[in-house]
């Protein structure tokens, strides 16, 4: 069984772990799981040739209408690439494809569906579900908690988001399904990653402090000249608690990314649906956080989009003050 999950994402890895544990316990246990990460990038998101399992599963990622996909779970508002895909999902009669954008995390959604419809007991993975909801739903008490990275789950998030070895997260997923988080971060292949990443985290805080500009409660920063795509997304709000929105431009080997977010602790409620904003540029996400991926040779297009979105968000803040 090949399980495709949102790569470089704690919820993606946790969702793969939850699904595999549920499937082994409630459907069949004579199965070999192969875990494959998916990333939002410019162009086609799926390659049919990769759907080569006896069964193929997608969790915490966009919908595919391929007949080779037998299970699907997602909670992103921008779950469908086209109206045709949405229609295909609505017509599905398998009772194996599920969607609810109101859930904080896909892992939590999988646990609920697995318990209610298939008799799965989520109690042994309650810690994983709790922290996936906190991390993906930005349910931290404050920005300081989100940035200090003290909890095992937050350290694991940092490692997952920064992983360069494609075998790392597939190796981690079975542990997430079976082991306390505090024990996972003590595993040598995980523990060895932490010191350089924690040091990098401190450098990224300093860089974002230097690069971030704020106007009309909207932050903008461009770190596309640095290898910093896996930065902690709460740092801008830690540095500028008065902010409502943030837009960041970053670059990796395979994409230029425009990250669009809202401050979970903002002094006033965000009113712009950021998923809808990102969808106009080919991206997506949730109402409160989204992203757009551009091909590496379209950096200027990404920069132009980021500036347009910043202008739009700043205007919305100004208008809200007038109303």
C-alpha positions in Angstrom: 0.0 0.0 0.0 1.5 3.3 -1.1 0.6 6.2 1.2 1.1 9.7 -0.2 1.2 12.5 2.4 1.9 16.2 2.5 5.7 16.3 2.8 7.7 18.6 5.0 4.7 18.9 7.2 4.0 17.6 10.7 0.3 17.0 10.0 1.2 15.2 6.7 3.6 12.8 8.5 1.1 12.4 11.4 -1.7 11.7 9.0 0.3 9.0 7.3 1.0 7.5 10.7 -2.6 7.7 11.8 -3.9 6.1 8.6 -1.4 3.3 8.6 -2.2 2.4 12.2 -5.9 2.6 11.6 -5.7 0.5 8.4 -3.5 -2.2 10.0 -5.8 -2.5 13.1 -9.2 -2.2 11.5 -8.9 -3.2 7.8 -6.1 -5.7 7.4 -2.7 -6.3 8.9 -1.0 -8.2 6.1 0.1 -5.1 4.4 3.4 -3.4 3.5 3.2 0.4 3.7 5.4 2.5 1.4 5.3 6.2 2.3 5.8 8.9 -0.4 5.9 12.6 0.2 4.0 15.1 -2.0 4.8 18.8 -2.3 2.9 21.7 -3.7 4.9 22.8 -6.7 4.3 24.6 -10.0 2.8 22.3 -12.7 1.3 18.9 -12.2 1.1 17.7 -8.6 0.5 14.0 -9.4 2.2 11.5 -11.7 -0.1 8.5 -12.4 3.0 6.3 -12.8 3.7 6.8 -9.1 0.3 5.3 -8.1 1.8 1.8 -8.3 0.6 0.2 -5.1 -2.1 -2.5 -4.8 -3.9 0.3 -3.0 -2.9 4.0 -3.2 -3.8 6.5 -0.5 -3.6 10.3 -0.3 -3.7 12.1 3.1 -3.5 15.8 3.9 -3.1 16.7 0.2 -5.2 17.7 -2.7 -7.7 15.3 -4.3 -6.9 13.1 -7.3 -9.7 11.7 -9.4 -7.4 8.8 -10.6 -9.2 5.4 -10.2 -6.0 4.1 -8.7 -6.6 6.2 -5.6 -8.6 4.1 -3.1 -8.5 6.2 0.0 -8.3 10.0 0.5 -8.5 12.3 3.5 -8.0 16.1 3.5 -9.0 19.2 5.5 -7.7 22.0 3.3 -10.1 24.5 2.0 -8.3 24.3 -1.4 -8.6 20.6 -1.6 -9.7 20.3 -5.3 -7.7 21.3 -8.3 -10.8 21.8 -10.4 -14.6 21.8 -10.2 -14.4 18.5 -12.0 -12.4 17.0 -9.2 -14.9 18.3 -6.7 -17.7 16.8 -8.7 -15.8 13.5 -8.9 -15.5 13.4 -5.1 -19.2 14.2 -4.6 -20.1 11.2 -6.8 -17.8 8.8 -5.0 -19.6 5.9 -3.3 -16.6 4.1 -1.9 -17.0 5.3 1.7 -13.2 5.6 1.7 -12.7 9.2 0.7 -13.4 12.0 3.2 -13.2 15.7 3.4 -13.9 18.3 6.1 -12.3 21.8 6.0 -13.4 22.6 9.5 -10.9 20.2 11.1 -7.8 21.8 12.6 -5.6 18.9 11.4 -6.0 16.1 8.9 -4.6 13.6 11.5 -7.4 14.6 13.9 -9.9 14.2 11.0 -8.6 10.7 10.2 -8.8 9.7 13.8 -12.4 10.8 14.1 -13.5 9.1 10.9 -11.6 5.9 11.8 -13.2 5.8 15.2 -16.8 6.6 14.2 -17.0 4.6 11.0 -14.5 1.8 11.5 -14.3 1.2 15.2 -10.7 2.4 15.6 -9.4 3.2 19.1 -7.4 6.5 18.9 -6.5 6.6 22.6 -2.9 5.1 22.1 -2.1 8.0 19.7 -3.9 10.8 21.6 -0.7 12.7 22.2 0.1 12.7 18.4 -3.5 13.9 17.6 -3.4 16.6 20.3 -0.1 18.1 19.1 -1.0 17.9 15.4 -4.1 19.9 16.2 -2.0 22.5 18.1 0.6 22.7 15.4 -1.5 22.7 12.3 -4.3 24.8 13.9 -1.8 27.3 15.5 -3.4 26.7 18.9 -0.4 27.8 20.9 -1.0 30.0 23.9 1.2 32.7 22.4 3.8 33.4 19.8 6.6 33.0 22.4 5.5 29.4 23.0 5.4 28.7 19.2 8.9 30.1 18.7 10.8 28.7 21.7 10.5 25.1 20.3 10.6 23.5 23.8 8.1 20.7 23.2 9.1 17.4 21.5 6.4 17.9 18.9 7.7 21.3 17.9 11.2 19.9 17.6 9.9 17.2 15.4 8.1 19.8 13.3 11.3 21.6 12.7 13.1 18.5 11.7 10.3 17.4 9.4 10.1 20.8 7.7 13.8 21.0 7.2 14.5 17.4 6.1 16.7 17.1 3.0 17.0 13.3 3.0 13.8 12.0 1.3 14.1 8.8 3.3 13.9 10.6 6.6 10.2 11.2 7.0 9.2 7.7 5.7 11.5 6.3 8.4 9.9 8.6 11.0 6.2 7.9 10.2 6.1 4.3 11.7 7.5 5.8 15.0 4.8 8.5 15.1 2.2 5.7 14.9 3.7 3.7 17.8 6.0 5.7 20.1 5.7 8.7 22.5 7.1 11.9 20.9 9.7 12.4 23.7 11.2 9.0 22.8 11.2 9.7 19.1 13.4 12.8 19.4 15.9 10.7 21.3 16.3 8.3 18.4 19.8 8.8 17.0 18.7 9.6 13.5 16.4 12.3 14.8 18.6 13.6 17.7 21.5 14.2 15.5 19.5 16.6 13.4 18.4 18.9 16.3 21.6 20.9 17.3 22.3 22.4 13.9 18.6 23.0 13.3 18.1 24.8 16.6 21.1 27.0 15.8 19.7 27.6 12.3 16.4 28.6 13.9 18.1 31.2 16.0 19.8 32.6 12.9 16.5 32.7 11.1 14.9 34.8 13.9 17.7 37.3 13.6 17.4 37.4 9.8 13.6 37.8 9.8 14.0 40.6 12.3 16.3 42.3 9.9 14.3 41.7 6.7 10.7 42.2 7.9 8.9 45.4 7.1 5.5 46.3 8.6 2.8 48.7 7.4 -0.9 48.7 8.0 -0.5 45.7 10.3 0.8 43.6 7.3 4.3 42.1 7.3 6.5 41.4 4.3 9.8 39.8 4.1 11.9 38.4 1.3 14.5 35.7 2.2 14.6 34.2 -1.3 18.4 34.8 -1.4 18.9 32.5 1.6 18.1 28.8 2.2 15.4 29.4 4.6 12.2 27.8 3.3 11.7 25.8 6.5 11.6 28.8 8.8 9.3 28.9 11.8 6.2 30.6 10.4 5.3 32.2 13.8 8.5 34.1 14.1 7.1 37.2 12.3 4.3 37.4 14.8 6.7 36.9 17.7 8.7 39.9 16.4 5.7 42.0 15.5 2.7 41.1 17.8 0.8 44.1 16.4 0.6 42.5 13.0 -2.5 40.9 11.5 -1.1 39.4 8.2 2.2 38.3 6.9 3.5 37.6 3.4 6.9 35.9 2.9 9.0 35.1 -0.2 11.4 32.1 0.0 13.2 29.9 -2.4 14.3 26.2 -2.5 15.8 24.0 -5.1 12.4 23.1 -6.7 10.2 26.2 -6.2 9.8 29.8 -5.2 7.2 30.0 -2.5 4.9 32.8 -1.4 3.7 32.2 2.1 0.6 34.1 3.2 -0.5 33.9 6.8 -2.5 35.6 9.6 -1.4 36.2 13.2 -3.3 33.8 15.5 -2.9 36.3 18.3 -3.7 39.4 16.2 -5.1 42.5 17.9 -8.0 42.4 15.6 -9.7 39.5 13.7 -8.4 38.8 10.1 -11.2 39.2 7.6 -9.6 38.1 4.3 -9.9 34.5 3.3 -6.2 33.7 2.4 -7.0 30.4 0.7 -9.1 32.4 -1.9 -6.3 34.9 -2.3 -3.8 32.2 -3.0 -6.1 30.3 -5.3 -6.1 33.2 -7.7 -2.4 32.6 -8.2 -2.6 28.8 -8.4 -2.1 28.1 -4.7 -4.4 27.4 -1.8 -4.6 26.5 1.8 -6.9 27.5 4.7 -8.8 30.7 5.4 -6.1 31.8 7.8 -3.0 30.5 6.1 -2.1 29.7 2.5 0.8 29.4 0.0 1.6 29.6 -3.7 4.4 27.7 -5.4 6.1 29.0 -8.5 8.7 27.3 -10.7 12.3 28.3 -9.8 12.6 30.2 -13.1 9.6 32.3 -12.2 11.0 34.2 -9.3 9.9 37.6 -10.6 6.4 36.3 -11.0 6.4 35.1 -7.4 7.8 38.5 -6.3 5.2 40.4 -8.2 2.4 38.2 -6.7 3.8 38.7 -3.2 3.7 42.5 -3.7 0.2 42.4 -5.0 -1.0 40.3 -2.1 0.7 42.6 0.4 -1.0 45.6 -1.2 -4.3 43.9 -1.1 -4.0 42.9 2.6 -2.8 46.4 3.6 -5.7 47.9 1.8 -8.1 45.6 3.6 -6.7 46.6 6.9 -7.1 50.3 6.0 -10.7 49.8 4.9 -11.5 47.9 8.1 -10.3 50.8 10.1 -12.6 53.1 8.2 -15.7 51.0 8.5 
